[in-house]
């Protein structure tokens, strides 16, 4: 069966005229008639009653009319799907991104939109990842570019000589809580040992989880927290904070709207806040043409002298941080 046979049949069912459908299909009437006969032969039954004028569909033809419409839709959908896949399978024209979970919802969409407006349309295949997972993708050559967070006390193990990077901006990570009726946080650091605060935490291995542990390990005052929830997704954690389940550290871009409308409020002083660089990494090895062109463009548009790293003037970071279990006796958070 050919798609054009189905198109011919549906045209005939609409016009009820061989001559008119032949003109609409840009065919001679004899050629059009032969294609209808070919379809009937393939189907093994008559679809058109030629004994009446105007012609009509046989009972089998009436049943097949709706089926033909569905078959054509499926054929076109399959063609578009396969064609799109082939287009994306051409790695030279597709840019493979690994993007930190939070950034894939916040920075990345607007960043890509701005690039599309200036650089041109970008064919992007995006995978949301934890930063360590994204590093592995970059090392294995499974992605062209990695967009993720960086903190000088939380190195991610990429040699800048082998994996150059550009700094796209700076993100603050701060503890927040749902607001009470008085506009103040329902939960506020540092908490009391007699009534620890419920901590909404990140799963083990999540980069933002390491950031929070670093902050707690280097806290300048005792605190009282207990872990009541964990997830690797900042959006899921935000939902729990908004619902009033506890206190959680979130990237500021993730909660800008909630902070603005008062749904969430800061749950501490600046001493419990830190900053992260937003970096775009690439492999030093040659990548596809589209990835190379995009990197060159972004590199030209990103003056590194204007990209300041996380502030180290807060006096919070006493040593290089290695993720470990928190054992401070000042906190029941284990």
C-alpha positions in Angstrom: 0.0 0.0 0.0 1.2 3.5 -0.8 0.3 6.7 1.0 -0.7 8.3 -2.2 -3.4 5.7 -2.7 -4.9 6.6 0.6 -4.8 10.3 -0.3 -6.5 9.5 -3.6 -9.2 7.5 -1.9 -9.9 10.2 0.7 -10.2 12.8 -2.0 -12.6 10.7 -3.9 -14.7 10.1 -0.8 -14.9 13.8 -0.4 -15.7 14.9 -4.0 -17.7 11.8 -5.1 -16.2 12.5 -8.6 -13.3 10.8 -10.3 -12.8 13.8 -12.7 -12.8 16.4 -9.9 -10.5 14.4 -7.6 -8.1 13.7 -10.6 -7.8 17.4 -11.1 -7.3 18.1 -7.4 -4.6 15.4 -7.3 -3.0 16.7 -10.5 -3.5 13.4 -12.4 -5.2 12.3 -15.5 -8.6 10.7 -14.8 -7.3 7.3 -16.1 -4.2 7.4 -13.9 -6.3 8.4 -10.9 -8.8 5.5 -11.6 -5.9 3.0 -11.9 -4.6 4.0 -8.4 -8.1 3.5 -6.9 -8.3 0.1 -8.5 -4.8 -0.7 -7.2 -6.0 0.2 -3.6 -9.1 -2.0 -4.0 -7.0 -4.9 -5.3 -4.6 -4.5 -2.3 -7.6 -4.4 0.1 -9.3 -7.4 -1.6 -12.7 -5.7 -1.9 -14.5 -3.0 -3.7 -14.4 0.4 -1.9 -16.3 2.5 -4.5 -19.7 1.9 -6.0 -19.3 3.1 -9.6 -22.9 2.2 -10.6 -24.4 5.4 -9.3 -23.8 9.0 -10.1 -22.4 10.7 -8.1 -20.3 7.7 -7.0 -20.6 6.5 -3.4 -18.6 4.4 -1.1 -19.5 0.7 -0.5 -20.1 -0.4 3.1 -16.5 -1.6 3.1 -15.4 1.8 1.7 -17.3 3.7 4.5 -15.5 1.6 7.1 -12.2 2.0 5.4 -12.6 5.8 5.1 -12.0 6.5 8.8 -9.3 3.8 9.0 -7.5 5.5 6.0 -7.4 8.8 7.8 -5.9 7.2 10.9 -3.4 5.2 8.8 -2.2 8.4 7.0 -1.8 10.2 10.3 0.3 7.4 11.7 2.4 7.2 8.5 3.1 10.9 8.6 3.8 10.8 12.3 6.3 7.9 11.8 8.0 9.8 9.0 8.3 12.9 11.0 9.6 11.0 14.0 12.2 9.0 12.1 13.2 12.1 10.1 13.7 14.0 13.4 15.6 11.2 14.8 18.0 11.1 11.8 18.4 14.8 12.1 19.3 14.5 15.8 21.5 11.5 15.1 23.8 13.7 13.1 26.1 14.6 16.0 27.9 17.2 14.0 24.8 19.4 14.1 23.5 18.5 17.5 25.0 19.9 20.7 24.8 17.5 23.6 24.4 19.3 27.0 24.6 17.9 30.5 22.9 20.4 32.8 22.6 20.5 36.6 19.1 19.7 37.7 18.4 23.1 39.1 19.9 25.0 36.1 17.9 23.0 33.6 14.8 24.7 35.0 16.2 28.2 35.7 19.2 29.5 33.8 19.4 27.1 30.8 16.1 27.8 29.0 16.6 31.6 29.0 20.3 31.2 28.2 19.5 29.1 25.2 16.7 31.5 24.1 19.2 34.4 24.1 21.7 32.3 22.1 19.0 31.3 19.6 18.3 35.0 19.0 21.9 35.9 18.4 23.9 32.8 17.5 21.1 31.2 15.5 18.9 28.1 16.0 20.5 25.5 18.2 19.7 21.8 18.0 20.2 20.7 21.6 19.9 17.3 23.3 19.8 18.0 27.0 20.2 15.6 29.9 19.5 16.8 33.5 22.2 15.5 35.8 23.8 15.8 39.2 27.1 17.6 38.8 29.3 14.5 39.5 27.2 12.6 36.9 27.7 15.4 34.4 31.4 15.3 35.0 31.4 11.6 34.1 29.5 12.3 30.9 32.0 14.9 29.9 35.0 12.6 30.7 33.4 9.8 28.7 32.7 12.1 25.7 29.0 11.5 26.0 28.3 15.3 26.2 29.8 18.3 24.5 29.1 20.8 27.2 28.5 20.6 30.9 26.6 23.4 32.7 27.0 23.1 36.4 27.9 24.7 39.7 31.4 25.2 41.1 32.7 26.2 44.5 36.5 26.4 45.3 36.0 24.2 48.3 34.1 21.6 46.4 36.3 20.7 43.4 34.7 18.5 40.8 37.9 17.0 39.5 38.2 18.5 36.0 41.6 19.7 35.0 41.1 23.2 33.5 44.0 22.4 31.1 42.0 19.5 29.7 38.5 20.8 30.3 38.3 24.6 29.7 35.4 26.5 31.3 33.6 29.8 31.1 31.9 31.4 34.0 28.3 32.4 33.1 27.3 33.9 36.5 27.1 33.5 40.2 24.3 31.8 42.2 23.5 32.3 45.9 22.4 29.3 47.9 20.4 30.3 51.0 18.3 28.6 53.7 14.6 29.5 53.4 11.3 28.6 55.1 7.7 29.1 54.5 6.3 32.3 56.0 4.0 32.3 58.9 0.9 34.6 59.2 3.1 37.3 60.6 5.5 37.1 57.6 8.3 35.6 59.6 9.9 32.2 58.8 8.2 29.2 60.3 11.7 27.8 60.9 14.7 29.9 61.6 18.4 29.0 62.1 20.2 28.1 64.2 17.4 26.3 66.1 17.4 25.0 69.7 18.6 21.7 71.0 15.3 21.4 72.8 13.4 21.8 69.6 15.5 20.9 66.5 14.5 22.3 63.1 13.2 19.9 60.4 15.8 19.8 57.6 14.7 19.2 54.1 17.9 17.8 52.6 19.5 16.7 49.4 20.3 13.1 48.7 23.8 11.8 49.3 26.1 12.6 46.3 24.1 15.6 45.1 26.3 18.6 44.6 24.0 20.9 46.5 23.9 18.4 49.3 27.7 18.7 49.6 27.3 22.5 49.6 24.9 22.3 52.6 27.1 19.9 54.5 30.0 22.3 53.9 28.1 25.1 55.4 27.1 23.1 58.4 30.5 21.7 59.0 31.9 25.3 58.9 29.1 26.9 60.9 30.3 29.6 63.3 27.7 28.8 65.9 25.9 25.7 67.2 22.8 24.6 65.4 20.0 22.1 65.9 18.6 20.2 62.9 17.1 16.8 62.1 16.8 15.3 58.7 13.1 14.7 57.9 13.2 14.5 54.1 15.7 14.1 51.2 15.7 14.4 47.5 18.2 15.0 44.7 15.9 17.5 43.0 15.8 21.1 44.1 12.3 21.6 42.6 11.0 18.8 44.8 12.8 20.3 47.9 11.3 23.7 47.1 7.8 22.2 47.0 8.3 20.7 50.5 9.6 24.1 51.8 6.7 25.9 50.3 4.3 23.4 52.0 5.8 24.3 55.4 7.5 21.0 56.1 10.8 22.5 57.2 13.9 24.5 56.3 15.9 23.9 53.2 18.8 25.4 51.2 17.9 26.4 47.7 19.5 28.3 44.8 18.1 31.8 44.7 17.2 31.6 41.0 15.0 28.6 41.9 12.9 30.6 44.4 13.0 34.2 43.1 9.3 34.3 42.6 8.5 32.8 46.0 10.9 35.3 47.7 9.3 38.2 45.9 5.7 37.4 46.7 6.5 36.4 50.3 5.6 32.7 50.0 9.2 31.9 51.2 11.4 34.0 53.4 15.0 33.8 54.4 15.6 31.6 57.4 18.9 33.0 58.6 21.6 35.6 58.4 24.1 35.8 55.6 26.4 33.6 57.7 24.5 30.6 56.5 24.6 31.6 52.8 27.2 30.9 50.1 27.7 31.6 46.5 28.5 29.2 43.6 29.9 29.9 40.2 27.8 28.8 37.2 30.3 27.3 34.8 30.1 25.9 31.3 32.7 23.2 30.7 33.9 21.5 27.6 36.4 18.9 26.6 39.7 20.0 25.2 39.3 17.5 22.5 37.7 18.5 19.2 33.9 18.1 19.2 31.2 18.4 16.5 31.1 21.5 14.3 28.0 23.0 16.0 29.5 22.5 19.5 32.8 24.1 18.4 31.0 27.1 16.9 28.8 27.6 19.9 31.7 27.5 22.3 33.6 30.0 20.2 30.6 32.4 20.2 30.0 32.1 24.0 33.7 32.5 24.7 33.7 35.8 22.8 30.5 37.0 24.6 31.7 36.0 28.1 34.4 38.4 29.4 36.0 36.4 32.2 37.2 39.6 34.0 33.6 40.4 34.7 32.7 36.9 36.1 33.6 37.0 39.8 33.8 33.8 41.7 32.2 33.0 45.0 33.1 35.4 47.8 35.7 34.1 50.3 35.4 37.0 52.6 32.7 35.6 54.9 35.2 33.8 57.0 33.2 30.6 56.9 35.5 28.2 55.0 38.3 27.0 57.2 39.5 24.1 55.1 39.1 22.2 51.8 35.8 20.2 52.2 35.5 16.5 51.7 31.9 15.2 51.9 31.5 13.2 55.1 29.0 12.4 57.8 28.3 15.3 60.1 29.2 14.3 63.6 29.1 17.7 65.4 27.7 17.2 68.9 26.0 20.5 68.6 23.5 19.1 66.1 21.3 16.0 66.0 21.6 16.1 62.2 23.4 12.8 61.3 
